[in-house]
């Protein structure tokens, strides 16, 4: 019995290797799959034969990258993931809005749509019921049977408990909404998961470039709040209960400025948009962030004032950088990551924070340790949450469903629907 179990485990791992290679590299001939995975020709032949029969893979034209045969003879057949094997539905939740993202199995974004939904206030208690109604209507409009959707992947700002599917705290969603993925899954008959949206940013970076963003690295989001997604030894860190790693609400100054979470002195209370605005306007540090939450246009105007040399504004950005530097010094001292990437709307003003950031990092950390971690600033325009929601769901589908030979049969649509361009 043990030998049979071991054989099935190896088979599952090998199928996962093949699916992962095709997801990373696109259409590949069998000989190239062997080089990518390190599997023998016989193993590649057996696995790809099964995956073709299960409609998980299809044949494709070999592109210019693919190795071509020399001289005459039958050309090699390239293999690729079957777009129609399954769909994944991403759900991105933000303040009083929900965005649905529909992807096919190859990872192509088929369609996206935004909906206005109350996430705060008295109406927030009906959020889950409204979300279920929106998803059900969306699938009907797209003529997609729920049985063809392998997963609903939900990303939400804040701290989640993945063991219960509940939201512990969020700057934009009331905790009164209650459990989310459980009721969604039960109502629609589709597996559902929920995680912090910044975790999805880290997932996106890892899926785009697993060599550069591999091992141990962090991505830190700066905008209306401050969050962090963390990979440790090549795996997304989610903690014992799925809430992930906290950065923005780690304490920077005991008894300090009031944070959006209701506590005092958090890193976010000095770095987020509202914190910088509060400092510029000389508002008391105990003024609630919900009373002063600035619009993006307001923050852009503050950046321009700082670049024009206005001392008070420049000092606010310097203090934000200082808090960020001290916070990062603790992270580096604990984990010694290879790389830290800053992202989000706030990075547009990172150069205004940089002197303070470097001062905090230098004072808070042994210089030899600081030099071991590469710090970079990504584009403020890159929406990594969308990419990460779908990339994470696809990896789970590969690893937890299709890597097993006893998964539910793949039922292809009749007739096959034509791909439509994604909506903005």
C-alpha positions in Angstrom: 0.0 0.0 0.0 2.9 2.4 0.9 4.5 1.7 -2.5 1.2 2.6 -4.3 0.9 5.8 -2.3 4.5 6.8 -3.1 3.9 6.1 -6.8 0.8 8.3 -6.8 2.6 11.1 -5.0 5.4 11.0 -7.6 2.9 11.0 -10.4 1.1 14.0 -8.9 4.4 15.9 -8.5 5.4 15.2 -12.1 2.1 16.3 -13.5 2.4 19.5 -11.5 5.9 20.0 -12.9 4.6 19.7 -16.5 1.7 22.1 -15.8 3.9 24.6 -14.1 6.5 24.6 -16.9 3.8 25.2 -19.6 2.3 28.0 -17.5 5.7 29.7 -17.2 7.1 29.1 -20.7 4.0 28.8 -22.9 3.8 26.3 -25.8 6.6 23.7 -25.6 7.6 20.6 -27.5 7.9 17.4 -25.5 11.7 17.5 -25.7 11.6 21.1 -24.3 9.3 20.0 -21.5 11.8 17.4 -20.6 14.6 20.0 -20.3 12.3 22.4 -18.3 11.2 19.7 -15.8 14.2 17.3 -15.8 11.8 14.4 -16.5 12.6 11.5 -18.8 11.2 11.3 -22.3 9.1 8.3 -21.3 7.6 10.1 -18.3 6.9 13.2 -20.4 5.2 11.1 -23.0 3.0 9.3 -20.5 2.0 12.5 -18.6 1.3 14.6 -21.6 -0.7 11.8 -23.2 -2.9 11.7 -20.1 -3.3 15.5 -19.9 -4.3 15.6 -23.6 -6.9 12.9 -23.1 -8.2 14.8 -20.1 -8.5 18.0 -22.2 -6.2 19.9 -19.9 -3.6 20.3 -22.7 -4.1 20.9 -26.4 -1.6 20.9 -29.3 -0.4 24.2 -30.6 1.7 25.6 -33.4 5.4 25.8 -32.5 6.4 29.5 -32.3 9.7 31.0 -33.2 11.3 30.1 -29.8 10.6 26.5 -30.1 13.2 24.0 -31.3 12.6 22.9 -34.9 13.7 19.6 -36.5 16.7 19.6 -38.8 16.1 18.6 -42.4 13.0 16.9 -43.5 10.5 15.0 -41.4 7.4 15.5 -39.4 7.6 18.8 -37.3 7.5 18.5 -33.6 4.1 19.2 -31.9 4.0 21.9 -29.3 1.7 21.5 -26.2 0.0 24.2 -24.3 -2.6 24.7 -21.6 -6.2 24.4 -22.8 -8.0 27.8 -22.4 -11.3 26.1 -22.0 -10.3 23.5 -19.3 -11.6 25.8 -16.6 -12.3 29.4 -15.6 -11.3 31.3 -12.5 -13.2 34.3 -11.2 -11.2 36.9 -9.3 -13.0 39.3 -6.8 -11.2 42.5 -5.8 -13.0 44.3 -3.0 -12.3 48.0 -2.3 -14.2 50.8 -0.6 -17.8 50.5 -1.7 -16.9 48.6 -4.8 -16.3 45.1 -6.2 -14.4 44.2 -9.4 -14.9 40.8 -11.0 -12.0 39.4 -13.1 -12.7 36.4 -15.4 -9.8 34.4 -16.6 -9.5 31.2 -18.6 -7.2 28.3 -17.7 -4.3 29.7 -19.7 -4.4 32.9 -17.6 -5.9 35.2 -20.3 -8.2 37.9 -18.8 -11.5 37.4 -20.6 -13.5 40.1 -19.0 -13.7 42.5 -16.0 -16.4 44.6 -14.6 -16.9 47.0 -11.7 -19.9 47.1 -9.3 -20.9 49.6 -6.7 -21.6 47.7 -3.4 -21.8 49.2 0.1 -18.8 47.9 2.2 -19.1 50.4 5.1 -22.0 51.8 7.1 -25.5 50.3 7.8 -25.8 48.7 4.4 -22.6 46.7 4.8 -24.4 43.9 6.6 -26.0 42.9 3.3 -22.6 42.8 1.5 -22.2 39.0 1.2 -25.7 38.5 -0.1 -25.2 41.3 -2.6 -21.9 39.8 -3.7 -23.5 36.4 -4.3 -26.2 38.0 -6.4 -23.6 39.9 -8.4 -21.5 36.8 -9.2 -24.6 34.7 -10.1 -25.9 37.4 -12.4 -22.4 37.9 -13.9 -22.1 34.2 -14.8 -25.5 34.2 -16.4 -24.7 37.3 -18.5 -21.5 35.6 -19.7 -23.3 32.3 -20.3 -20.9 30.4 -18.1 -22.1 27.5 -16.0 -20.9 27.6 -12.4 -19.6 24.1 -12.9 -17.0 25.5 -15.3 -15.6 27.9 -12.7 -12.9 26.1 -10.7 -12.4 28.8 -8.0 -13.5 32.2 -6.8 -10.5 34.0 -5.5 -11.3 37.0 -3.3 -8.8 39.7 -2.4 -9.6 42.2 0.3 -7.7 45.0 2.1 -7.1 44.2 5.7 -6.5 41.3 8.0 -8.2 38.0 7.4 -8.6 34.7 9.2 -8.5 32.1 6.4 -9.5 29.3 8.8 -12.9 30.8 9.3 -13.2 33.0 6.2 -13.8 36.1 8.3 -12.4 39.6 8.1 -10.7 40.7 11.3 -10.0 44.3 10.3 -10.1 46.4 7.2 -9.7 50.1 6.4 -12.5 49.9 3.7 -14.8 47.0 4.7 -16.8 46.7 7.9 -16.1 43.5 9.9 -19.9 43.2 10.3 -20.0 41.7 6.8 -19.2 38.4 8.5 -17.7 35.3 6.8 -17.3 35.7 3.0 -15.9 32.7 1.1 -17.9 30.1 3.0 -21.4 31.6 2.1 -20.2 32.4 -1.4 -19.0 28.8 -2.0 -22.2 27.3 -0.5 -24.5 29.5 -2.5 -22.8 29.0 -5.9 -21.3 25.6 -5.5 -17.8 26.9 -6.4 -14.7 26.6 -4.2 -13.9 30.1 -2.8 -10.9 31.6 -0.9 -10.1 35.0 0.5 -6.8 36.6 1.4 -5.2 40.0 2.0 -4.9 42.0 -1.2 -1.2 42.9 -0.6 -0.4 39.1 -0.4 -1.7 39.0 -4.0 0.8 41.7 -5.0 3.6 39.5 -3.7 2.1 36.5 -5.6 2.0 38.6 -8.8 5.7 39.5 -8.5 6.6 35.9 -7.9 4.6 34.6 -10.8 6.1 37.2 -13.2 9.7 36.6 -12.3 10.2 33.6 -9.9 14.0 33.9 -10.1 14.2 37.6 -9.1 11.2 37.5 -6.7 11.9 34.1 -5.2 13.4 32.9 -1.9 12.6 35.5 0.8 11.3 38.8 -0.3 8.6 41.4 0.7 6.5 43.9 -1.2 5.3 46.9 0.7 2.2 48.8 -0.4 1.9 52.6 0.3 -1.3 54.6 -0.4 -4.5 55.0 1.7 -2.8 52.5 4.1 0.4 50.5 4.4 0.5 46.7 3.9 3.0 44.0 3.2 3.1 40.7 1.3 5.9 38.3 2.3 7.5 35.3 0.7 9.7 33.1 2.9 11.9 30.4 1.2 9.9 30.6 -2.0 6.4 30.3 -0.4 3.8 33.0 0.4 3.7 33.5 4.1 0.2 33.4 5.5 0.8 32.6 9.2 -1.0 30.1 11.3 -4.5 31.6 10.5 -4.0 33.0 7.1 -3.7 36.7 8.0 -0.1 37.0 6.7 2.6 39.3 7.9 1.7 42.7 9.4 3.9 45.8 8.7 1.7 48.9 8.5 0.2 48.2 12.0 3.4 47.3 13.7 4.2 49.9 16.3 6.6 52.7 15.4 6.0 55.1 18.3 4.2 54.0 21.5 1.4 56.4 22.3 1.9 58.2 19.0 -0.4 59.4 16.2 -3.8 57.8 15.9 -4.0 55.1 13.2 -6.9 54.0 11.0 -7.0 50.8 13.0 -7.8 52.7 16.2 -4.5 52.2 17.9 -1.7 54.7 18.3 1.8 54.9 16.8 1.5 52.4 14.0 3.9 52.8 11.0 0.9 53.6 8.9 -0.1 56.5 11.1 3.1 58.3 9.8 3.4 56.9 6.2 -0.1 56.6 4.7 -1.8 59.4 2.7 -3.9 60.6 5.7 -0.8 60.7 8.0 1.1 62.9 5.6 -1.9 65.2 5.1 -2.4 65.4 8.9 1.2 66.4 9.4 1.1 69.0 6.6 -2.0 70.6 7.9 -0.7 70.6 11.5 -3.8 68.7 12.7 -3.7 67.1 16.2 -2.3 63.5 16.0 -5.5 62.2 17.6 -7.7 63.4 14.8 -9.3 60.3 13.3 -8.1 59.3 9.8 -11.7 58.8 8.7 -12.3 62.5 9.2 -9.3 63.6 7.0 -8.9 60.9 4.4 -7.5 62.9 1.4 -8.3 62.2 -2.3 -5.5 61.2 -4.7 -5.6 64.7 -6.3 -5.0 66.2 -2.9 -1.9 64.1 -2.4 -0.6 64.9 -5.8 -1.0 68.6 -4.9 1.0 68.0 -1.7 3.8 66.3 -3.8 4.0 69.4 -6.0 4.3 71.7 -3.0 7.1 69.5 -1.6 9.0 69.5 -4.9 8.6 73.3 -4.9 10.5 73.5 -1.7 7.7 74.1 0.9 9.4 73.2 4.2 6.5 71.9 6.2 5.4 69.6 3.4 8.9 68.3 2.8 9.3 67.6 6.6 6.0 65.6 6.6 7.4 63.3 3.8 10.8 63.1 5.6 9.0 61.9 8.8 7.1 59.4 6.7 10.3 58.1 5.3 11.9 57.9 8.7 9.0 55.7 10.0 9.3 53.5 6.9 13.0 53.1 7.4 12.7 52.1 11.1 9.9 49.6 10.2 12.0 48.1 7.4 15.0 47.8 9.6 13.1 45.5 12.0 11.9 43.4 9.1 15.4 43.0 7.7 16.8 42.2 11.1 14.3 39.4 11.6 14.2 37.8 8.2 17.2 39.0 6.1 15.2 39.1 2.8 17.0 39.2 -0.5 14.7 42.0 -1.8 12.1 44.5 -0.7 9.9 46.1 -3.4 7.7 49.2 -2.7 4.5 49.7 -4.7 1.2 51.5 -4.6 0.1 55.1 -5.2 2.4 56.4 -2.5 5.6 55.4 -4.3 5.2 58.3 -6.7 6.5 60.4 -3.8 9.1 57.9 -2.6 12.0 60.3 -3.6 10.6 62.8 -1.1 10.7 60.2 1.6 14.1 58.7 0.6 16.4 60.8 2.8 14.3 60.0 5.9 14.0 56.4 4.8 17.8 56.0 4.5 18.3 57.7 7.9 15.8 55.4 9.6 17.3 52.3 8.0 20.9 53.4 8.9 20.1 54.1 12.5 17.9 51.1 13.0 20.1 48.4 11.4 23.6 47.2 11.3 25.0 48.5 8.0 26.3 45.0 6.9 22.7 43.6 7.1 21.2 46.6 5.2 23.6 46.0 2.3 22.5 42.4 2.0 18.9 43.5 1.1 18.1 45.1 -2.3 15.4 47.8 -2.1 13.6 48.8 -5.2 10.6 51.0 -6.1 8.1 49.7 -8.6 5.8 51.6 -10.9 2.8 53.3 -9.1 0.6 52.4 -12.1 1.1 48.6 -12.1 -2.0 46.9 -10.6 -0.4 43.9 -9.1 -3.5 42.9 -7.2 -5.4 41.9 -10.4 -2.4 39.8 -11.6 -1.9 38.2 -8.2 -5.5 37.2 -7.7 -5.5 35.2 -10.9 -1.9 33.9 -10.7 -2.5 32.5 -7.2 -5.8 30.8 -8.3 -4.1 29.2 -11.3 -1.3 27.8 -9.3 -3.7 26.3 -6.8 -5.7 24.8 -9.7 -2.6 23.3 -11.2 -1.2 22.0 -7.9 -4.4 20.9 -6.0 -6.8 19.9 -8.8 -5.3 19.0 -12.2 -2.0 17.6 -10.8 -4.2 14.7 -9.6 -5.2 12.1 -12.1 -8.6 11.6 -10.4 -9.9 15.1 -10.7 -13.5 15.8 -12.0 -13.7 15.4 -15.8 -13.2 18.5 -17.9 -16.4 19.3 -19.8 -15.7 21.6 -22.8 -18.4 24.1 -23.9 -20.5 23.4 -26.9 -20.0 25.4 -29.1 -16.7 26.9 -27.9 -17.3 30.5 -27.0 -15.2 33.1 -28.8 -12.8 35.0 -26.7 -13.8 38.6 -26.0 -11.5 41.5 -25.2 -11.2 42.4 -21.6 -13.0 45.5 -20.3 -11.2 48.1 -18.4 
